[in-house]
């Protein structure tokens, strides 16, 4: 069956066809339903893959024939994996079935691509096997067959047009037990002159890069960790130089893999300057200018990590300047220890951080407070009970002690919003 589809919306590089796009007639090229396409058998298919010590499995495939002349088209591809070579019920479909009658026999990996190649996550493949085969710790087999295929479709809004699946390829893997739990929320990191001229030449969180804040009461995607993160503080403004840099006030925001090609930048409005108060994802394109406030004042930056969009909006609430914020807890015998400011020295600041390492086999508990020695005139805590472990939330004045298990963390607190957020290093 053929779906009428304007070539101007799907194809690229075929300029001669665009002139006919305004006429809805039979001469317009149409999108056809492919019947097959080929997933290539990788060289490693004859080996046994150690999933625990692998990162990505490279896969390549041919383009499905979506037009009569097989012109290039912006198809979307997803990788599917099954331990039985049955692709009837996905793990997402089974989870959404309230009757409990549907049993998953395959899983869809989270990342999609518009290219004819991908590096499939070894960890995600292992998680899929654990989930589908319901392995528990201690009963994971030494080897396991897994079948991989690619599903193609044309994305139009929320619709998937003309889906078609490739052949499947059998792989042999050494699986391992991994505890199934919700994905960690996706985090982005602030760098630049606003934060003490920290430009994160390496992934050094808590030193050269400072995490944004997870939003209290926000439901992050359990599978991908996508959602909204934010940051509220006082921002300076400034003037751009001939490199689209804003001395003393500029900054950028880096993704969790610290790839500068996909950082958040200001929108360039000419060859040497950027538009103040704007933020966009570089997304592999040309370098953008430093982000800078339209005018000095209080702002909230929000990033949607599902589609990598961002905005910078004025904060209109009341603000109290406490000067400094302390952290006090079992790790320091409940005395005041100054937290470090996000903003560069000499600039009004309301976001604070502290790097804490809790030794193996131990737990810690703490609260945030103003600097008043052993007094507790103004403090912030969180949780239903003292010592409850929570990685983010909105603190209450005088609330319960926050718990933390063994590990190394960057603990952040915002004295404007009362939000705290903890990132494990």
Secondary structure, DSSP 8 states (H G I E B T S, - for coil): --B---HHHH--S-GGGGGGTTS-STTS--B-------B---GGGGSEEEGGG--EEEEEB-----STT------EEEEEEESSS--SSBHHHHHH-TTS-----BEEEEEEESSSEEEEEHHHHHHHHHHHHT--TT---S-EEEEEEEEEEEEETTEEEEEEE---EEEEEE--------------EEEEGGGTSB--SS--BTTTBEE-EE-TT----TTT--SEEEEEEEE----B-TTS-BTTT-EEEE-TT--GGG-EEB-B-SSS-B-TT--EE-TTSS--B-B--SSSEEEEEEEETTTTEEEEEE--S-----S--EEEEGGGTT--EE-EESS-TTS---EEEEEEEEEEEEEEEEEEE-S-TT--SSEEE-SSSTT-B-SEEE-EET---EEEEEEEEEEEEETTT-EEEEEE-
